[in-house]
């Protein structure tokens, strides 16, 4: 019995590694990626994939979900901008992170960090990853020149003429039952960006 279990476990691990490898390859190989849905939203002709979309998430379904931003242990307005970052490239404007030191979702613009979490009383249990460290080459790049892009980041969208479409959830503060610190979604009811700091939601719109 033990031998069969181990063989199945090895098969499962190989399958998981293969799936992760295929996802990584597809992220680099294609300029448009859909997650949680079979394809990118089409134009009004119902044939042509929308050329303005780089990365798109599935529709608002019964199983409400958001995207969880990378957690960092601190941010600064001087280089390297993220505590512990040892890369040779400067963290660029447009980077979005969840800062566990002050429990805020932040994005970098014009060389400084902008706070998207109005409430400062967030929380996050970091015990699971405190003893872990990121692999220096942990990165998925989607879009043109994805295979050669050197921009620092976990997920980098390299196109200059496409954008990411966030997960869409109607009233996420009511419908996402167990949000994770650093969660980011688009509220389709109020038509605004929603971020979760571990305790409270903050909402943004122009």
Backbone as a chain_set.jsonl record, in Angstrom:
{"seq": "XXXXXXXXXXXXXXXXXXXXXXXXXXXXXXXXXXXXXXXXXXXXXXXXXXXXXXXXXXXXXXXXXXXXXXXXXXXXXXXXXXXXXXXXXXXXXXXXXXXXXXXXXXXXXXXXXXXXXXXXXXXXXXXXXXXXXXXXXXXXXXXXXXXXXXXXXXXXXXXXXXXXXXXXXXXXXXXXXXXXXXXXXXXXXXXXXXXXXXXXXXXXXX", "coords": {"N": [[0.828, -1.199, 0.0], [1.897, 1.246, 0.818], [3.846, 1.691, -1.143], [2.284, 2.051, -3.443], [0.919, 4.385, -2.749], [3.07, 6.189, -2.619], [3.899, 6.152, -5.307], [1.635, 7.262, -6.521], [1.681, 9.732, -5.32], [4.054, 10.766, -6.323], [3.377, 10.852, -9.045], [1.32, 12.741, -8.915], [2.767, 14.969, -8.069], [4.488, 15.315, -10.251], [2.606, 15.859, -12.204], [1.547, 18.248, -11.218], [3.831, 19.873, -11.34], [4.216, 19.871, -14.11], [1.863, 21.178, -14.962], [2.202, 23.709, -13.738], [4.497, 24.46, -15.087], [3.549, 24.611, -17.72], [1.729, 26.716, -17.445], [3.504, 28.79, -16.828], [5.008, 28.851, -19.211], [2.98, 29.516, -21.02], [2.345, 32.026, -20.133], [4.562, 33.48, -20.878], [4.683, 33.02, -23.592], [2.353, 33.974, -24.865], [0.582, 36.983, -25.736], [-1.803, 37.667, -24.649], [-3.739, 36.688, -21.894], [-6.129, 34.681, -20.264], [-7.614, 34.088, -17.156], [-9.419, 31.835, -15.25], [-11.425, 31.744, -17.038], [-12.355, 30.745, -20.359], [-11.403, 32.22, -22.541], [-10.201, 35.433, -23.778], [-12.254, 38.361, -23.514], [-14.357, 39.129, -26.236], [-14.56, 41.429, -29.061], [-17.292, 43.483, -30.339], [-17.957, 42.029, -32.606], [-18.001, 39.453, -31.825], [-15.988, 37.652, -32.419], [-13.305, 38.549, -32.64], [-10.688, 38.698, -30.311], [-10.502, 41.075, -27.677], [-8.224, 43.545, -28.366], [-7.09, 45.229, -26.524], [-6.677, 44.04, -24.112], [-4.492, 42.586, -21.829], [-4.24, 40.819, -19.619], [-6.842, 38.991, -18.205], [-9.41, 38.292, -15.874], [-11.741, 35.756, -14.701], [-15.413, 35.839, -14.855], [-17.864, 37.437, -12.644], [-18.966, 35.18, -10.465], [-20.802, 32.642, -8.62], [-18.864, 31.825, -6.863], [-17.069, 33.981, -5.372], [-14.178, 35.888, -6.063], [-10.93, 37.465, -5.743], [-7.917, 39.17, -6.836], [-4.808, 38.532, -5.289], [-2.382, 40.569, -4.022], [1.275, 40.762, -4.135], [2.985, 40.215, -1.047], [5.005, 42.364, 0.868], [7.71, 43.209, 3.113], [8.131, 45.808, 3.787], [8.169, 49.228, 2.607], [9.762, 51.929, 0.833], [10.548, 55.324, -0.036], [12.887, 55.666, -1.314], [15.53, 54.253, -3.287], [16.147, 50.799, -2.71], [13.344, 50.808, -2.793], [11.654, 48.666, -1.979], [11.752, 46.816, 0.952], [14.439, 44.674, 1.53], [14.708, 43.99, -1.125], [16.821, 42.817, -3.578], [17.468, 43.03, -6.208], [18.925, 44.094, -9.371], [17.631, 45.957, -10.878], [15.657, 48.937, -10.684], [12.733, 49.234, -8.693], [9.764, 49.78, -10.367], [7.515, 52.505, -11.368], [4.017, 51.988, -11.057], [4.058, 49.577, -9.832], [2.37, 47.401, -7.618], [1.69, 46.542, -4.294], [1.21, 44.682, -1.181], [1.889, 45.908, 1.902], [3.215, 44.504, 4.67], [4.245, 45.688, 6.93], [2.87, 48.0, 7.655], [0.351, 47.307, 7.005], [-0.956, 47.996, 4.529], [-2.272, 48.492, 1.249], [-0.413, 49.432, -1.51], [0.621, 51.534, -4.227], [3.158, 52.369, -6.586], [3.952, 55.514, -7.752], [5.249, 58.108, -9.744], [7.723, 57.823, -8.512], [7.23, 57.557, -5.779], [5.455, 55.93, -3.044], [1.985, 55.357, -3.009], [-0.776, 55.348, -0.905], [-3.363, 53.036, -0.858], [-5.0, 51.981, 1.028], [-7.126, 53.235, 3.151], [-7.785, 52.888, 5.836], [-5.787, 52.287, 8.67], [-5.682, 50.111, 10.29], [-5.197, 47.432, 9.542], [-4.497, 43.864, 9.162], [-2.417, 40.953, 8.989], [-1.605, 37.579, 8.881], [1.513, 36.476, 8.923], [2.996, 34.243, 9.486], [3.169, 31.862, 8.038], [4.807, 32.359, 5.795], [7.067, 33.582, 6.846], [9.477, 32.21, 7.299], [10.283, 31.642, 4.79], [11.747, 32.355, 1.552], [11.686, 34.317, -1.436], [12.299, 32.945, -4.674], [14.929, 34.125, -6.698], [14.39, 34.264, -9.421], [11.67, 34.154, -9.655], [9.076, 34.862, -11.506], [6.519, 35.918, -13.72], [6.02, 36.922, -16.955], [3.911, 38.619, -19.104], [3.067, 39.231, -22.414], [4.449, 41.324, -25.067], [7.841, 40.663, -25.758], [8.098, 39.178, -23.433], [9.725, 37.047, -22.653], [12.259, 38.118, -22.462], [12.099, 40.31, -20.847], [13.167, 42.554, -18.278], [12.077, 43.869, -16.157], [11.552, 44.314, -12.688], [9.545, 42.155, -10.703], [6.798, 40.041, -9.622], [4.615, 39.379, -11.24], [4.541, 40.591, -14.4], [3.272, 42.752, -16.77], [4.014, 43.252, -19.981], [3.243, 44.612, -22.281], [2.681, 47.666, -24.109], [0.352, 48.623, -25.02], [-1.841, 47.422, -23.941], [-3.983, 46.365, -21.211], [-4.557, 45.209, -17.803], [-7.434, 43.489, -16.79], [-9.185, 43.578, -13.937], [-10.403, 41.113, -11.5], [-13.931, 40.926, -11.41], [-16.386, 41.812, -9.148], [-19.542, 42.045, -7.718], [-20.299, 44.254, -5.186], [-18.019, 43.549, -3.32], [-17.316, 43.687, -0.585], [-19.451, 42.616, 0.686], [-19.87, 40.145, -0.51], [-17.514, 38.597, -0.872], [-16.481, 36.175, 1.08], [-14.265, 35.35, 2.696], [-11.97, 37.335, 2.537], [-8.535, 37.962, 1.648], [-5.695, 39.604, 3.047], [-4.46, 42.254, 1.121], [-6.004, 41.887, -1.091], [-7.463, 42.616, -4.269], [-9.979, 43.971, -6.26], [-12.522, 44.726, -8.774], [-15.346, 46.56, -8.136], [-18.364, 45.926, -9.4], [-20.892, 46.941, -8.979], [-20.746, 49.474, -7.708], [-18.904, 50.544, -9.357], [-16.057, 50.859, -8.905], [-12.658, 50.666, -7.661], [-11.662, 48.201, -5.351], [-9.946, 47.497, -2.367], [-8.471, 45.31, 0.054], [-7.272, 45.406, 3.323], [-6.75, 43.48, 5.191], [-8.358, 43.825, 7.312], [-10.297, 45.833, 6.771], [-12.193, 47.057, 3.918], [-11.232, 49.321, 1.342], [-12.27, 51.854, -0.939], [-12.009, 53.094, -4.237], [-12.445, 55.564, -6.708], [-12.483, 57.622, -9.679]], "CA": [[0.0, 0.0, 0.0], [2.759, 2.419, 0.908], [4.493, 1.866, -2.439], [1.282, 2.609, -4.354], [0.699, 5.767, -2.315], [4.215, 6.997, -3.036], [3.856, 6.308, -6.761], [0.581, 8.227, -6.825], [2.135, 11.046, -4.873], [5.055, 11.215, -7.298], [2.643, 11.195, -10.257], [0.613, 13.995, -8.658], [3.758, 16.034, -8.042], [4.929, 15.532, -11.631], [1.5, 16.501, -12.918], [1.48, 19.625, -10.735], [4.98, 20.565, -11.909], [3.945, 20.043, -15.539], [0.833, 22.205, -15.099], [2.83, 24.994, -13.421], [5.412, 24.769, -16.188], [2.757, 25.031, -18.872], [1.21, 28.048, -17.148], [4.623, 29.727, -16.978], [5.322, 28.959, -20.639], [1.914, 30.228, -21.711], [2.418, 33.427, -19.745], [5.63, 34.112, -21.635], [4.509, 32.812, -25.023], [1.21, 34.668, -25.425], [0.452, 38.369, -25.31], [-3.078, 37.805, -23.965], [-4.0, 35.537, -21.038], [-7.371, 34.679, -19.498], [-7.558, 33.219, -15.987], [-10.761, 31.61, -14.719], [-12.353, 31.753, -18.164], [-11.724, 30.04, -21.475], [-10.775, 33.112, -23.514], [-10.321, 36.876, -23.594], [-13.509, 38.937, -23.994], [-14.303, 39.483, -27.656], [-15.151, 42.69, -29.501], [-18.711, 43.361, -30.671], [-18.174, 41.055, -33.677], [-18.013, 38.14, -31.159], [-14.957, 36.807, -33.01], [-11.977, 39.097, -32.377], [-10.355, 38.979, -28.909], [-10.254, 42.494, -27.434], [-6.778, 43.757, -28.444], [-6.635, 46.082, -25.438], [-6.569, 43.267, -22.871], [-3.294, 41.774, -21.651], [-4.582, 39.779, -18.642], [-8.234, 39.142, -17.795], [-9.871, 37.275, -14.936], [-13.075, 35.227, -14.949], [-16.563, 36.682, -14.519], [-18.429, 37.39, -11.297], [-19.765, 33.966, -10.34], [-21.209, 32.332, -7.25], [-17.636, 31.706, -6.081], [-16.481, 35.318, -5.494], [-12.725, 35.874, -5.891], [-10.166, 38.644, -6.127], [-6.496, 38.909, -7.032], [-4.065, 38.858, -4.069], [-1.119, 41.213, -4.36], [2.454, 40.264, -3.415], [3.241, 40.791, 0.269], [6.383, 42.783, 1.122], [7.9, 43.511, 4.539], [8.336, 47.237, 3.976], [8.371, 50.043, 1.408], [10.498, 53.168, 1.069], [10.536, 56.212, -1.193], [14.229, 55.736, -1.895], [15.955, 52.971, -3.841], [15.471, 50.006, -3.752], [11.897, 51.014, -2.677], [11.031, 47.559, -1.25], [12.668, 46.25, 1.941], [14.999, 43.369, 1.22], [14.836, 43.757, -2.561], [18.251, 42.773, -3.904], [17.646, 43.023, -7.658], [19.756, 45.161, -9.941], [16.765, 46.941, -11.52], [14.853, 49.715, -9.76], [11.296, 48.952, -8.659], [9.232, 50.794, -11.27], [6.184, 53.066, -11.165], [2.984, 51.043, -11.467], [4.143, 48.397, -8.974], [1.338, 47.368, -6.573], [2.051, 45.56, -3.266], [0.622, 44.776, 0.161], [2.992, 46.121, 2.836], [2.849, 43.908, 5.96], [4.749, 46.489, 8.049], [1.819, 48.924, 8.09], [-0.923, 46.718, 6.575], [-1.572, 48.847, 3.514], [-2.071, 48.246, -0.173], [0.243, 50.626, -2.043], [1.167, 51.468, -5.577], [4.242, 53.328, -6.774], [3.751, 56.459, -8.843], [6.17, 59.255, -9.736], [8.838, 57.546, -7.623], [6.844, 57.423, -4.371], [4.36, 54.997, -2.792], [0.685, 55.962, -2.743], [-1.558, 54.454, -0.055], [-4.725, 52.747, -1.288], [-5.761, 51.511, 2.188], [-7.373, 54.411, 3.992], [-7.766, 52.451, 7.233], [-4.454, 51.795, 9.039], [-5.801, 49.025, 11.259], [-5.249, 46.136, 8.871], [-3.682, 42.815, 9.751], [-2.099, 39.812, 8.127], [-0.827, 36.547, 9.557], [2.644, 36.189, 8.034], [3.8, 33.141, 10.019], [3.359, 30.827, 7.033], [5.9, 32.669, 4.879], [8.185, 34.26, 7.506], [10.722, 31.448, 7.181], [10.505, 31.37, 3.371], [12.255, 33.471, 0.754], [11.347, 34.203, -2.854], [13.362, 32.608, -5.6], [15.27, 35.354, -7.422], [13.842, 34.257, -10.778], [10.222, 33.928, -9.592], [8.463, 35.927, -12.282], [5.772, 35.602, -14.936], [5.887, 38.108, -17.806], [2.896, 38.417, -20.137], [3.059, 40.258, -23.44], [5.568, 41.447, -25.993], [9.169, 40.526, -25.165], [7.969, 38.611, -22.09], [10.832, 36.134, -22.355], [13.506, 38.862, -22.226], [11.828, 41.483, -20.013], [13.965, 42.599, -17.042], [11.383, 44.651, -15.133], [11.39, 43.511, -11.473], [8.172, 41.912, -10.283], [6.304, 38.668, -9.649], [3.812, 39.334, -12.459], [4.83, 41.806, -15.165], [2.585, 42.863, -18.056], [5.041, 43.984, -20.726], [2.705, 45.35, -23.418], [2.486, 49.107, -23.934], [-0.944, 48.982, -25.589], [-2.859, 46.551, -23.352], [-4.119, 46.544, -19.767], [-5.108, 44.099, -17.039], [-8.809, 43.65, -16.333], [-9.258, 42.967, -12.61], [-11.597, 40.308, -11.207], [-15.116, 41.769, -11.212], [-17.285, 41.272, -8.119], [-20.557, 42.982, -7.246], [-20.255, 44.482, -3.736], [-17.09, 42.566, -2.749], [-17.308, 43.73, 0.884], [-20.566, 41.785, 1.153], [-19.945, 38.833, -1.143], [-16.305, 37.782, -0.702], [-16.663, 35.754, 2.469], [-12.997, 35.287, 3.424], [-10.931, 38.043, 1.775], [-7.163, 37.902, 2.14], [-5.001, 40.891, 3.044], [-3.84, 42.529, -0.164], [-6.908, 41.529, -2.186], [-7.794, 43.715, -5.166], [-11.05, 43.62, -7.195], [-13.325, 45.831, -9.287], [-16.731, 46.472, -7.672], [-19.188, 46.212, -10.573], [-22.097, 47.671, -8.586], [-20.403, 50.878, -7.47], [-17.941, 50.919, -10.389], [-14.869, 51.393, -8.253], [-11.613, 49.751, -7.223], [-11.791, 47.831, -3.942], [-8.766, 46.821, -1.827], [-8.681, 44.817, 1.415], [-5.997, 45.503, 4.059], [-6.699, 42.452, 6.221], [-9.463, 44.111, 8.251], [-11.34, 46.638, 6.141], [-12.122, 47.392, 2.504], [-11.176, 50.718, 0.917], [-12.833, 51.955, -2.276], [-11.458, 54.209, -5.01], [-12.922, 55.85, -8.051], [-12.102, 58.994, -10.059]], "C": [[0.862, 1.248, 0.0], [3.421, 2.725, -0.427], [3.525, 2.503, -3.436], [1.031, 4.068, -4.017], [1.833, 6.661, -2.797], [4.237, 7.204, -4.541], [2.814, 7.337, -7.16], [0.993, 9.632, -6.435], [3.142, 11.623, -5.856], [4.373, 11.627, -8.593], [1.935, 12.537, -10.086], [1.579, 15.171, -8.67], [4.255, 16.347, -9.455], [3.862, 16.269, -12.426], [1.41, 17.971, -12.523], [2.624, 20.443, -11.321], [4.765, 20.84, -13.385], [2.931, 21.158, -15.762], [1.421, 23.579, -14.822], [3.779, 25.421, -14.534], [4.672, 25.259, -17.414], [2.178, 26.415, -18.675], [2.304, 29.083, -17.344], [4.967, 29.941, -18.437], [4.252, 29.76, -21.365], [1.953, 31.707, -21.367], [3.476, 34.158, -20.545], [5.328, 34.077, -23.128], [3.381, 33.647, -25.628], [1.097, 36.084, -24.89], [-0.875, 38.621, -24.61], [-3.376, 36.528, -23.181], [-5.318, 35.736, -20.298], [-7.231, 33.681, -18.355], [-8.972, 33.088, -15.43], [-11.838, 31.702, -15.787], [-11.623, 31.179, -19.363], [-11.005, 30.946, -22.459], [-10.993, 34.57, -23.142], [-11.672, 37.34, -24.142], [-13.353, 39.393, -25.442], [-14.908, 40.86, -27.916], [-16.605, 42.443, -29.897], [-18.987, 42.387, -31.808], [-18.244, 39.618, -33.151], [-17.016, 37.147, -31.744], [-13.565, 37.25, -32.568], [-11.741, 39.317, -30.887], [-10.017, 40.465, -28.738], [-8.749, 42.755, -27.402], [-6.226, 44.622, -27.323], [-6.42, 45.353, -24.128], [-5.302, 42.425, -22.876], [-3.604, 40.568, -20.757], [-5.995, 40.029, -18.156], [-8.638, 37.975, -16.905], [-11.317, 36.908, -15.221], [-14.179, 36.144, -14.462], [-16.983, 36.535, -13.058], [-19.37, 36.195, -11.224], [-20.18, 33.763, -8.888], [-20.006, 32.238, -6.324], [-16.837, 33.0, -6.244], [-14.99, 35.286, -5.184], [-12.113, 37.209, -6.282], [-8.73, 38.231, -6.398], [-5.776, 39.334, -5.749], [-2.689, 39.379, -4.481], [0.051, 40.583, -3.616], [2.6, 40.976, -2.07], [4.715, 41.154, 0.377], [6.495, 43.209, 2.579], [8.185, 44.982, 4.801], [8.54, 47.941, 2.652], [9.064, 51.338, 1.794], [10.422, 54.02, -0.188], [11.928, 56.463, -1.745], [14.635, 54.334, -2.336], [16.492, 52.062, -2.739], [13.95, 50.015, -3.673], [11.151, 49.895, -1.966], [12.079, 46.944, -0.324], [13.133, 44.865, 1.528], [15.154, 43.081, -0.256], [16.307, 43.865, -2.947], [18.51, 42.782, -5.408], [18.468, 44.204, -8.144], [18.915, 46.244, -10.604], [15.894, 47.642, -10.491], [13.382, 49.305, -9.847], [10.593, 50.103, -9.373], [7.867, 51.328, -10.845], [5.162, 52.093, -11.732], [3.018, 49.757, -10.667], [3.082, 48.497, -7.882], [1.689, 46.244, -5.599], [1.154, 45.719, -2.038], [1.782, 44.822, 1.134], [2.59, 45.602, 4.218], [3.346, 44.724, 7.152], [3.707, 47.48, 8.55], [0.433, 48.507, 7.592], [-1.677, 47.602, 5.586], [-1.287, 48.319, 2.12], [-1.52, 49.545, -0.757], [0.599, 50.435, -3.503], [2.161, 52.611, -5.76], [3.933, 54.203, -7.977], [4.68, 57.653, -8.655], [7.273, 59.073, -8.688], [8.506, 57.412, -6.155], [5.653, 56.467, -4.254], [3.096, 55.761, -2.43], [-0.174, 54.932, -2.024], [-2.978, 54.283, -0.592], [-5.602, 52.251, -0.142], [-5.944, 52.673, 3.146], [-7.268, 54.05, 5.469], [-6.401, 51.851, 7.556], [-4.498, 50.596, 9.974], [-5.933, 47.656, 10.606], [-4.439, 45.097, 9.627], [-3.435, 41.725, 8.732], [-1.253, 38.844, 8.941], [0.284, 36.099, 8.611], [3.456, 34.978, 8.475], [4.092, 32.069, 8.972], [4.575, 31.101, 6.148], [7.11, 33.323, 5.537], [9.514, 33.528, 7.34], [11.085, 31.151, 5.725], [11.116, 32.594, 2.688], [11.914, 33.227, -0.709], [12.557, 33.75, -3.65], [13.669, 33.847, -6.433], [14.683, 35.415, -8.833], [12.34, 33.991, -10.797], [9.515, 35.085, -10.281], [7.677, 35.335, -13.445], [5.605, 36.905, -15.697], [4.925, 37.784, -18.94], [2.988, 39.566, -21.128], [4.29, 40.249, -24.307], [6.886, 41.396, -25.233], [9.131, 39.961, -23.753], [9.152, 37.753, -21.691], [12.116, 36.87, -22.007], [13.324, 40.064, -21.313], [12.601, 41.429, -18.699], [13.301, 43.429, -15.936], [11.191, 43.797, -13.884], [9.917, 43.361, -11.106], [7.824, 40.447, -10.359], [5.498, 38.443, -10.929], [4.011, 40.653, -13.187], [4.084, 41.737, -16.491], [3.432, 43.787, -18.919], [4.504, 44.793, -21.902], [2.546, 46.832, -23.098], [1.131, 49.56, -24.475], [-2.077, 48.089, -25.08], [-2.884, 46.759, -21.837], [-4.654, 45.273, -19.121], [-6.542, 44.441, -16.642], [-8.927, 42.876, -15.024], [-10.454, 42.023, -12.489], [-12.766, 41.237, -10.884], [-16.057, 41.093, -10.226], [-18.272, 42.364, -7.711], [-20.497, 43.053, -5.725], [-19.318, 43.492, -3.033], [-17.074, 42.546, -1.226], [-18.442, 42.912, 1.487], [-20.469, 40.346, 0.659], [-18.676, 37.99, -1.091], [-16.232, 37.421, 0.774], [-15.374, 35.748, 3.281], [-11.892, 35.998, 2.641], [-9.577, 37.941, 2.458], [-6.549, 39.287, 2.083], [-4.277, 41.079, 1.715], [-4.72, 42.189, -1.34], [-7.336, 42.779, -2.947], [-8.854, 43.242, -6.153], [-11.683, 44.903, -7.732], [-14.768, 45.592, -8.875], [-17.644, 46.887, -8.828], [-20.464, 46.978, -10.228], [-21.807, 49.158, -8.44], [-19.374, 51.426, -8.455], [-16.714, 51.603, -9.793], [-13.915, 50.28, -7.867], [-11.806, 49.469, -5.743], [-10.539, 47.082, -3.501], [-9.028, 46.457, -0.371], [-7.347, 44.774, 2.145], [-5.846, 44.457, 5.155], [-7.778, 42.615, 7.248], [-10.623, 44.81, 7.55], [-11.107, 46.808, 4.629], [-11.988, 48.899, 2.334], [-11.604, 50.756, -0.54], [-12.33, 53.223, -2.964], [-12.149, 54.339, -6.338], [-12.558, 57.291, -8.389], [-13.063, 60.025, -9.521]], "O": [[0.59, 2.198, -0.734], [3.545, 3.89, -0.804], [3.91, 3.398, -4.188], [0.939, 4.902, -4.918], [1.598, 7.751, -3.318], [4.554, 8.296, -5.013], [3.059, 8.181, -8.021], [0.69, 10.599, -7.133], [3.098, 12.808, -6.186], [4.741, 12.641, -9.187], [1.944, 13.37, -10.992], [1.269, 16.236, -9.205], [4.423, 17.513, -9.811], [4.155, 17.172, -13.209], [1.222, 18.839, -13.376], [2.418, 21.577, -11.752], [5.095, 21.924, -13.868], [3.113, 21.993, -16.648], [1.176, 24.52, -15.577], [3.853, 26.6, -14.879], [5.103, 26.205, -18.074], [2.132, 27.21, -19.614], [2.074, 30.129, -17.951], [5.194, 31.073, -18.866], [4.565, 30.585, -22.222], [1.634, 32.551, -22.204], [3.308, 35.336, -20.861], [5.68, 35.008, -23.853], [3.452, 33.995, -26.806], [1.464, 36.362, -23.748], [-1.061, 39.69, -24.029], [-3.281, 35.424, -23.719], [-5.592, 36.815, -19.773], [-6.78, 32.554, -18.563], [-9.644, 34.086, -15.17], [-13.028, 31.734, -15.474], [-10.393, 31.133, -19.376], [-10.088, 30.498, -23.147], [-11.841, 34.902, -22.314], [-12.176, 36.782, -25.116], [-12.333, 39.972, -25.816], [-15.665, 41.386, -27.1], [-17.092, 41.317, -29.802], [-20.126, 41.952, -31.974], [-18.507, 38.683, -33.908], [-17.178, 35.937, -31.585], [-12.743, 36.425, -32.169], [-12.504, 40.042, -30.248], [-9.319, 41.041, -29.572], [-8.058, 42.25, -26.517], [-5.009, 44.737, -27.183], [-6.025, 45.964, -23.135], [-5.061, 41.651, -23.803], [-3.27, 39.434, -21.1], [-6.324, 41.141, -17.741], [-8.261, 36.828, -17.145], [-12.035, 37.647, -15.894], [-13.923, 37.111, -13.744], [-16.526, 35.644, -12.342], [-20.435, 36.193, -11.84], [-19.933, 34.616, -8.036], [-20.112, 32.537, -5.134], [-16.016, 33.106, -7.154], [-14.575, 34.727, -4.168], [-12.694, 37.98, -7.046], [-8.368, 37.069, -6.211], [-6.094, 40.379, -5.18], [-1.941, 38.71, -5.193], [-0.145, 39.94, -2.584], [2.371, 42.18, -1.964], [5.581, 40.354, 0.023], [5.49, 43.535, 3.212], [8.456, 45.36, 5.94], [9.019, 47.345, 1.687], [8.97, 51.791, 2.935], [10.249, 53.492, -1.287], [12.125, 57.37, -2.554], [14.13, 53.343, -1.808], [17.246, 52.539, -1.89], [13.309, 49.285, -4.429], [10.094, 50.151, -1.392], [13.172, 46.592, -0.769], [12.323, 43.992, 1.215], [15.682, 42.031, -0.621], [16.958, 44.875, -2.677], [19.641, 42.566, -5.842], [18.676, 45.18, -7.424], [19.417, 47.337, -10.869], [15.442, 47.019, -9.531], [12.857, 49.063, -10.934], [10.797, 51.267, -9.028], [7.153, 50.694, -10.067], [5.401, 51.453, -12.755], [2.118, 48.926, -10.793], [2.909, 49.559, -7.284], [1.957, 45.119, -6.022], [0.452, 46.717, -1.871], [2.578, 43.885, 1.195], [1.725, 46.187, 4.87], [2.914, 44.48, 8.279], [3.661, 47.774, 9.745], [-0.537, 49.252, 7.736], [-2.854, 47.914, 5.767], [-0.216, 47.777, 1.845], [-2.076, 50.621, -0.537], [0.847, 49.318, -3.957], [2.019, 53.679, -5.164], [3.684, 53.708, -9.077], [4.867, 58.14, -7.54], [7.705, 60.037, -8.056], [9.403, 57.176, -5.346], [4.938, 56.224, -5.226], [3.136, 56.701, -1.636], [-0.291, 53.789, -2.466], [-3.706, 55.261, -0.76], [-6.814, 52.112, -0.309], [-5.018, 53.047, 3.867], [-6.723, 54.818, 6.262], [-5.905, 51.004, 6.813], [-3.452, 50.114, 10.406], [-6.702, 46.816, 11.073], [-3.775, 45.413, 10.614], [-4.155, 41.598, 7.742], [-0.301, 39.247, 9.609], [0.024, 35.422, 7.616], [4.507, 34.707, 7.896], [5.147, 31.437, 9.012], [5.297, 30.171, 5.788], [8.095, 33.598, 4.853], [10.564, 34.164, 7.249], [12.084, 30.483, 5.459], [11.014, 33.716, 3.184], [11.86, 32.086, -1.166], [13.692, 34.119, -3.346], [12.745, 34.553, -6.837], [14.501, 36.503, -9.38], [11.79, 33.639, -11.84], [9.373, 36.164, -9.706], [8.113, 34.373, -14.076], [5.105, 37.886, -15.148], [5.102, 36.794, -19.651], [2.989, 40.733, -20.738], [5.077, 39.302, -24.293], [7.025, 42.019, -24.181], [10.03, 40.229, -22.956], [9.542, 37.731, -20.524], [12.98, 36.314, -21.328], [14.291, 40.771, -21.029], [12.681, 40.373, -18.072], [13.908, 43.661, -14.89], [10.717, 42.666, -13.989], [9.143, 44.315, -11.188], [8.474, 39.685, -11.075], [5.679, 37.438, -11.616], [3.687, 41.715, -12.654], [4.243, 40.78, -17.249], [3.555, 44.975, -18.621], [5.245, 45.593, -22.472], [2.305, 47.203, -21.95], [0.796, 50.742, -24.401], [-3.137, 48.004, -25.7], [-1.925, 47.266, -21.255], [-5.143, 44.373, -19.805], [-6.823, 45.559, -16.208], [-8.783, 41.653, -15.009], [-11.402, 42.111, -13.269], [-12.6, 42.222, -10.165], [-16.477, 39.954, -10.43], [-17.868, 43.482, -7.393], [-20.629, 42.033, -5.049], [-19.777, 42.679, -2.231], [-16.841, 41.494, -0.63], [-18.397, 42.556, 2.664], [-20.933, 39.427, 1.333], [-18.753, 36.772, -1.252], [-15.951, 38.274, 1.616], [-15.396, 36.112, 4.457], [-10.978, 35.347, 2.134], [-9.485, 37.846, 3.682], [-6.845, 40.062, 1.174], [-3.574, 40.185, 1.244], [-4.253, 42.196, -2.479], [-7.544, 43.845, -2.368], [-8.663, 42.224, -6.818], [-11.432, 46.001, -7.235], [-15.355, 44.563, -9.211], [-17.691, 48.062, -9.193], [-21.057, 47.604, -11.106], [-22.528, 49.998, -8.978], [-19.013, 52.602, -8.407], [-16.382, 52.743, -10.12], [-14.298, 49.115, -7.758], [-12.08, 50.381, -4.964], [-10.109, 46.142, -4.17], [-9.711, 47.184, 0.351], [-6.39, 44.176, 1.652], [-4.919, 44.534, 5.961], [-8.097, 41.678, 7.981], [-11.782, 44.429, 7.714], [-9.981, 46.714, 4.141], [-12.569, 49.666, 3.101], [-11.343, 49.82, -1.296], [-12.239, 54.285, -2.348], [-12.409, 53.346, -7.018], [-12.345, 58.101, -7.487], [-12.881, 61.22, -9.753]]}, "num_chains": 1, "name": "protein.A"}
